[in-house]
Amino acid sequence: MNFSERLKELRHSKNLSQMELADKTGISQSAIAKWELDKTEPTASALITISKFFDESVDYLLGLKD
């Protein structure tokens, strides 16, 4: 599973819209949408923000471990 799939799965597990996730993390909704569509990749700082928000490791987010 890659980052776009993991992000979408985690967001859905918390019943959050892209806009709600954006509001809670300070990351733009358009960036989240592009990540979920696998059009762009997050910066290191964005990965850390998402990792902390979902309480998951960056390795998990990137699909390097289950």
Backbone as JSON, one array per atom type, in Angstrom:
{
  "sequence": "MNFSERLKELRHSKNLSQMELADKTGISQSAIAKWELDKTEPTASALITISKFFDESVDYLLGLKD",
  "N": [[0.86, -1.17, 0.0], [0.57, 2.22, -0.82], [1.48, 5.68, -0.02], [-0.68, 7.4, -0.75], [-2.91, 5.7, -0.66], [-2.8, 4.83, 2.01], [-3.16, 7.26, 3.4], [-5.76, 8.01, 2.62], [-7.19, 5.82, 3.65], [-6.68, 6.08, 6.43], [-7.81, 8.59, 6.9], [-10.5, 8.11, 6.29], [-11.03, 6.23, 8.27], [-11.23, 7.78, 10.5], [-13.46, 9.15, 9.92], [-13.29, 11.61, 8.52], [-13.54, 14.42, 6.39], [-11.69, 15.64, 3.55], [-11.4, 18.38, 3.87], [-11.9, 18.71, 6.63], [-9.7, 17.32, 7.68], [-7.7, 18.95, 6.7], [-8.26, 21.34, 8.1], [-7.69, 20.49, 10.71], [-4.99, 19.87, 10.63], [-3.63, 21.94, 9.45], [-2.76, 21.79, 6.9], [-3.23, 22.32, 3.46], [-6.38, 21.69, 1.84], [-6.28, 21.17, -0.86], [-3.69, 20.16, -1.2], [-3.89, 17.76, 0.24], [-5.83, 16.46, -1.32], [-4.4, 16.15, -3.74], [-2.36, 14.45, -2.88], [-3.85, 12.17, -2.19], [-4.78, 11.46, -4.67], [-2.5, 10.65, -5.76], [-0.93, 12.43, -7.16], [0.98, 14.24, -6.33], [3.66, 14.31, -3.91], [4.02, 14.39, -0.35], [5.83, 16.86, 1.58], [8.68, 16.48, 3.79], [8.12, 17.7, 6.26], [5.33, 17.84, 6.15], [4.71, 15.13, 6.13], [5.51, 14.44, 8.71], [3.7, 15.94, 10.21], [1.24, 14.72, 9.46], [1.78, 12.14, 10.35], [1.98, 12.52, 13.15], [-0.61, 13.46, 13.67], [-2.27, 11.23, 13.04], [-1.11, 9.4, 14.69], [0.73, 7.5, 13.76], [3.6, 5.87, 12.36], [6.03, 7.41, 10.19], [7.19, 5.59, 8.47], [5.13, 3.7, 8.3], [3.13, 5.25, 7.04], [4.34, 5.65, 4.57], [4.28, 3.17, 3.54], [6.29, 1.41, 4.13], [6.3, -0.32, 6.21], [4.02, -2.55, 7.89]],
  "CA": [[0.0, 0.0, 0.0], [1.4, 3.42, -0.88], [1.06, 6.79, 0.83], [-2.02, 7.91, -1.1], [-3.91, 4.75, -0.15], [-2.77, 4.86, 3.48], [-3.76, 8.51, 3.86], [-7.21, 7.92, 2.42], [-7.69, 4.84, 4.61], [-6.64, 6.67, 7.77], [-8.79, 9.69, 6.95], [-11.84, 7.49, 6.34], [-11.19, 5.55, 9.56], [-11.6, 8.83, 11.47], [-14.65, 9.8, 9.37], [-12.96, 12.99, 8.23], [-13.45, 14.87, 5.0], [-10.39, 16.26, 3.27], [-11.43, 19.72, 4.46], [-11.76, 18.57, 8.08], [-8.31, 16.98, 7.93], [-6.95, 20.18, 6.43], [-8.46, 22.26, 9.23], [-7.06, 19.96, 11.93], [-3.54, 19.74, 10.48], [-3.03, 23.15, 8.88], [-2.33, 21.47, 5.54], [-4.32, 22.71, 2.57], [-7.23, 20.63, 1.31], [-5.82, 20.84, -2.21], [-2.52, 19.29, -1.05], [-4.4, 16.44, 0.65], [-6.47, 15.87, -2.5], [-3.34, 15.74, -4.68], [-1.7, 13.27, -2.31], [-4.75, 11.02, -2.28], [-4.86, 11.1, -6.09], [-1.13, 10.25, -6.1], [-0.4, 13.39, -8.14], [2.17, 14.82, -5.72], [4.07, 13.68, -2.67], [4.16, 15.37, 0.72], [7.16, 17.23, 2.07], [9.04, 15.81, 5.05], [7.39, 18.31, 7.38], [3.92, 17.44, 6.05], [4.66, 13.73, 6.56], [5.6, 14.42, 10.17], [2.41, 16.45, 10.7], [0.24, 13.67, 9.25], [2.18, 11.05, 11.23], [1.59, 12.88, 14.52], [-2.07, 13.55, 13.75], [-2.85, 9.89, 13.04], [-0.34, 8.57, 15.62], [1.32, 6.41, 12.97], [4.97, 6.19, 11.96], [6.25, 7.82, 8.8], [7.4, 4.34, 7.73], [3.81, 3.13, 8.01], [2.48, 6.1, 6.05], [4.99, 5.48, 3.28], [4.11, 1.79, 3.11], [7.51, 0.66, 4.35], [5.99, -1.37, 7.18], [2.58, -2.73, 8.13]],
  "C": [[0.9, 1.23, 0.0], [0.8, 4.55, -0.03], [-0.36, 7.25, 0.52], [-3.12, 7.0, -0.56], [-3.98, 4.77, 1.37], [-3.45, 6.12, 4.01], [-5.28, 8.46, 3.75], [-7.83, 6.96, 3.43], [-7.75, 5.41, 6.02], [-7.68, 7.77, 7.92], [-10.2, 9.13, 7.07], [-12.07, 6.81, 7.69], [-11.59, 6.52, 10.66], [-12.85, 9.59, 11.03], [-14.44, 11.29, 9.12], [-13.04, 13.26, 6.74], [-12.05, 15.42, 4.78], [-10.33, 17.65, 3.92], [-11.26, 19.67, 5.98], [-10.32, 18.22, 8.45], [-7.42, 18.2, 7.72], [-7.06, 21.15, 7.6], [-7.71, 21.79, 10.48], [-5.53, 19.91, 11.85], [-2.85, 21.01, 9.99], [-2.45, 22.92, 7.5], [-3.5, 21.77, 4.62], [-5.09, 21.48, 2.06], [-6.75, 20.22, -0.08], [-4.58, 19.94, -2.16], [-2.96, 17.88, -0.69], [-5.04, 15.73, -0.53], [-5.43, 15.37, -3.49], [-2.6, 14.52, -4.18], [-2.56, 12.03, -2.49], [-4.93, 10.56, -3.72], [-3.5, 10.65, -6.62], [-0.54, 11.14, -7.2], [0.86, 14.07, -7.64], [2.48, 14.05, -4.45], [4.27, 14.74, -1.6], [5.62, 15.7, 1.03], [7.43, 16.46, 3.36], [8.25, 16.39, 6.21], [5.91, 17.95, 7.35], [3.76, 15.98, 6.49], [4.68, 13.63, 8.08], [4.28, 14.89, 10.78], [1.33, 15.38, 10.6], [0.51, 12.49, 10.19], [1.73, 11.32, 12.67], [0.07, 12.91, 14.66], [-2.71, 12.17, 13.87], [-2.15, 8.93, 14.01], [0.17, 7.3, 14.93], [2.74, 6.84, 12.58], [5.01, 6.65, 10.5], [6.47, 6.58, 7.93], [6.07, 3.69, 7.36], [3.11, 3.94, 6.92], [3.04, 5.87, 4.65], [4.89, 4.04, 2.75], [5.35, 0.94, 3.29], [7.35, -0.43, 5.4], [4.5, -1.41, 7.41], [2.21, -2.34, 9.53]]
}
